[in-house]
Amino acid sequence: MPASEIRGRADNFRVILDQVWDRLWPLLSNAGTDQEVIDAFLAGAVPYAQEFVPHFANLIYRVLHEPRFPKRRQPQINFLADSVAGCGLVAPRSARDICERERIKEKRATYIIRYEVYVECSCGFKGRSKNLACRKCGAKINFGFAPLHAVF
């Protein structure tokens, strides 16, 4: 299973669980069996229950009873979503690790911070521009096309 697929599913689950958590958590926290997990989702996660149960019921039950399951709302949502994203094909701990690595990879992705253009301005300035404008007089560079928000 590709790591990007696990990460994408985890992000989707995070959004879904965030929307229904206030109704779902009181029911889910008292679940003692797989069937009670299914019943909790059917009652508390009404439009999204089919995303999680019955196929992930046992997995959800095991994740809820992990010793390191968080105590606060948002970490609980994130922990459960990332753990279940592996669909049981990947261990919950491994699924969380994969999601974390994918998020770090996204943060470290390279992008252009700044680019410079050499200009010769009518004011006599010759050199690198600053923010696509003349450093001396501030004249903007005309690239020969209108901005997208211009009104004609």
C-alpha positions in Angstrom: 0.0 0.0 0.0 1.6 3.3 -1.0 2.5 5.7 1.8 0.7 8.6 0.1 -2.5 6.6 0.0 -2.3 5.9 3.8 -1.6 9.6 4.4 -4.5 10.7 2.2 -6.9 8.4 3.9 -5.7 9.6 7.3 -6.3 13.2 6.4 -9.8 12.3 5.1 -10.5 10.4 8.4 -9.3 13.4 10.4 -11.8 15.7 8.7 -14.6 13.2 9.1 -13.9 12.5 12.8 -13.5 16.2 13.6 -17.0 16.8 12.3 -18.7 14.0 14.4 -16.4 13.7 17.4 -18.5 15.5 19.9 -21.4 13.1 19.3 -19.2 10.0 18.7 -16.7 10.2 21.5 -19.1 9.7 24.5 -20.5 6.6 22.8 -17.1 5.3 21.7 -15.4 5.8 25.0 -17.8 3.4 26.6 -17.5 0.7 23.9 -16.3 -2.6 25.3 -16.7 -4.8 22.3 -16.5 -4.6 18.5 -20.3 -4.6 18.3 -20.5 -1.6 20.7 -18.0 0.2 18.4 -20.2 -0.4 15.5 -23.3 0.8 17.4 -21.4 3.9 18.5 -20.5 4.8 14.9 -24.0 4.1 13.7 -25.5 6.4 16.4 -22.8 9.1 16.6 -21.2 9.3 13.1 -24.5 9.2 11.1 -23.5 10.3 7.6 -20.0 8.8 7.8 -20.5 5.5 9.7 -20.0 3.4 6.5 -16.5 4.7 6.1 -15.4 3.0 9.4 -17.7 0.2 10.3 -18.2 -2.7 10.2 -14.8 -3.4 8.5 -12.6 -1.3 10.9 -14.6 -2.1 14.1 -12.0 -4.5 15.6 -9.1 -2.2 14.6 -10.8 0.8 16.1 -11.5 -1.1 19.3 -7.8 -2.1 19.6 -6.6 1.5 18.9 -9.0 2.9 21.6 -7.5 0.6 24.1 -3.8 1.3 23.4 -2.0 2.5 26.5 -0.8 5.7 24.7 -4.3 6.7 23.4 -4.4 10.5 24.0 -6.7 12.2 26.5 -7.5 15.4 24.6 -10.0 15.9 21.8 -7.8 16.8 18.8 -4.9 14.4 19.6 -7.5 11.6 20.0 -8.9 12.3 16.5 -5.5 12.5 14.9 -4.3 9.3 16.7 -7.4 7.3 15.7 -7.5 8.6 12.1 -3.8 7.9 11.5 -4.0 4.5 13.1 -7.0 3.3 11.1 -5.7 4.7 7.8 -3.6 1.5 7.2 -6.9 -0.4 6.9 -5.6 -3.2 9.0 -3.1 -4.1 6.3 -0.5 -2.1 8.2 -0.2 -2.2 12.0 -1.7 0.9 13.7 1.7 2.0 14.9 3.3 1.7 11.5 0.4 3.6 9.9 1.0 6.5 12.3 4.7 6.4 11.5 4.0 6.5 7.8 1.6 9.4 8.2 4.2 11.3 10.2 7.0 10.7 7.6 4.7 11.8 4.8 3.8 15.0 6.6 7.4 15.8 7.3 8.3 15.1 3.7 5.6 17.6 2.6 7.0 20.3 5.0 10.5 19.8 3.7 9.5 20.0 0.0 11.6 22.6 -1.7 10.1 25.7 -3.2 11.4 29.0 -4.5 11.7 31.6 -1.7 12.8 34.5 -3.9 13.9 35.2 -7.4 15.8 38.2 -8.7 15.7 40.0 -12.0 18.4 42.3 -13.4 16.8 45.6 -14.5 17.8 48.8 -16.3 15.3 51.5 -15.3 14.5 54.8 -17.0 15.6 56.5 -13.8 19.2 55.3 -14.6 19.3 52.4 -12.1 21.1 49.3 -13.3 21.1 46.2 -11.1 19.0 43.6 -9.4 15.4 44.4 -8.8 13.7 44.3 -5.4 10.3 42.6 -5.3 10.1 42.9 -9.1 10.6 46.6 -9.1 13.4 49.1 -9.5 15.4 49.5 -6.3 15.8 53.3 -6.8 12.4 54.5 -7.9 10.1 51.6 -7.3 8.9 51.3 -10.9 7.2 47.9 -11.3 8.3 45.4 -14.0 5.8 45.1 -16.8 5.7 41.5 -18.1 3.4 42.4 -21.0 0.2 40.8 -19.7 -2.6 42.0 -17.5 -3.0 40.7 -14.0 -5.8 38.1 -13.6 -7.9 40.4 -11.4 -7.8 43.3 -13.9 -11.2 44.6 -15.0 -11.5 45.5 -18.7 
